[in-house]
Amino acid sequence: DSGVTQTPKHLITATGQRVTLRCSPRSGDLSVYWYQQSLDQGLQFLIQYYNGEERAKGNILERFSAQQFPDLHSELNLSSLELGDSALYFCASSVGTGPYEQYFGPGTRLTVT
Amino acid sequence: GEDVEQSLFLSVREGDSSVINCTYTDSSSTYLYWYKQEPGAGLQLLTYIFSNMDMKQDQRLTVLLNKKDKHLSLRIADTQTGDSAIYFCAESKEGGATNKLIFGTGTLLAVQP
């Protein structure tokens, strides 16, 4: 158990809908990262937050957004869902923004039908 | 540029050593990681190495880094059936605002009893 929690574990929804994925980092970690894992794209970095502020963006679609709250949990919002958004979404946390180890949660499997 | 490559599949017999290879293209990468993903699970951090090191050993795991060739390998001694999983190498850079990880394509390790 990495100490990073993600909910829900599975999510099935229809095209055009909006969903919210939730992540709680390890106790004491200030950075939260979101990654997407799909068969065609592999594991890709989406976005990073540090202590409530956005730090870096990767290959994140404009339909996706995220935020980190004062209690340091983070939410990833996916809207106008398309079939191609079906993937595993992972959250990871680390102590800071430097090259610290990143610990991953169990992931949320999103299926868009 | 950012590109990390791994062979897709490796099959070994229980008790043998496994060597999983990874090549990266960004010479400014300063930290390299190995993660393990079991079916239906998140990514488990196995070990990492700084770019100023050539080798790191941690129990059954040995990481070798050849900076000149941008080649990283993970050796698992006395491979067990429980080691069957997908192994990802990942790189990151020191400095800057983020420590996003760039992942390889993953190597599926199958351990035959």
Chai-1 contact restraints between the chains, C-beta under 6 A:
chainA,res_idxA,chainB,res_idxB,connection_type,confidence,min_distance_angstrom,max_distance_angstrom,comment,restraint_id
A,G42,B,T105,contact,1.0,0.0,6.0,A-B,restraint_1
A,L43,B,F103,contact,1.0,0.0,6.0,A-B,restraint_2
A,F45,B,K100,contact,1.0,0.0,6.0,A-B,restraint_3
A,Q48,B,T98,contact,1.0,0.0,6.0,A-B,restraint_4
A,R55,B,A97,contact,1.0,0.0,6.0,A-B,restraint_5
A,R55,B,T98,contact,1.0,0.0,6.0,A-B,restraint_6
A,A56,B,A97,contact,1.0,0.0,6.0,A-B,restraint_7
A,A56,B,T98,contact,1.0,0.0,6.0,A-B,restraint_8
A,A56,B,K100,contact,1.0,0.0,6.0,A-B,restraint_9
A,P99,B,Y31,contact,1.0,0.0,6.0,A-B,restraint_10
A,P99,B,S92,contact,1.0,0.0,6.0,A-B,restraint_11
A,P99,B,E94,contact,1.0,0.0,6.0,A-B,restraint_12
A,P99,B,N99,contact,1.0,0.0,6.0,A-B,restraint_13
A,E101,B,L45,contact,1.0,0.0,6.0,A-B,restraint_14
A,F104,B,G42,contact,1.0,0.0,6.0,A-B,restraint_15
A,F104,B,L43,contact,1.0,0.0,6.0,A-B,restraint_16
A,G105,B,G42,contact,1.0,0.0,6.0,A-B,restraint_17
A,P106,B,G42,contact,1.0,0.0,6.0,A-B,restraint_18
A,G107,B,G42,contact,1.0,0.0,6.0,A-B,restraint_19
